[in-house]
C-alpha cells in the first residue's frame, strides 16, 4: 500500500509506475495502479493506493518493503537534489544558487516528486548551477560564499 497526498491523485491515475524492492535496489518492476481509496485516512489525510507488480518473479513476496516511483510521460529535464538543499520559509520551496560573484541567490523551485533522500525538480535550476546542499537553512540571500567541489 502507498499513501498518496490529495494533490497526487490525478497524477497517480495517469503516471507510469515502477517498483524497486529495498532488498534489491538494482532491479525495478513495472506496476499498474490497481486500487485507489475513495476516502482519505482521517489521521494522515492521504489516500491508500495499491499497485500490481507486472512480471513479478520469485524475488517478490507479499509484505516486502518497496519504493514506488510515479513518472508522468514528459521528457522535460529534471534536477535531483538532496533534501538538505530545499528551503521553505513560508513562500514555497526554494534553493540557494551561487552566482558568478559568489553571492547567494534564493530561487523558487518546482518539485515534482520526493524520494527517500532527494527532491526531483522540474524548474528553478539550470544545468551548471552551483546549488548549496549543506547548511542552506543557516544562510541568507546575498551572502558571499566560497564553493567546495566534491566527488
Secondary structure, 3 states (H helix, E strand, C coil): CEEEEHHHHHHHHHCEEEEEECCEEEEEEEEEEEEECCCCCCCCCEEEEEEEECCCCCCCCCCCCEEEEEECCCCCCCEEEEHHHCEECCCCEEEEEECCCCEEEEEECEEEEECCCEEEEEECCCCCCEECCCCHHHCCCCCECCCCCCC
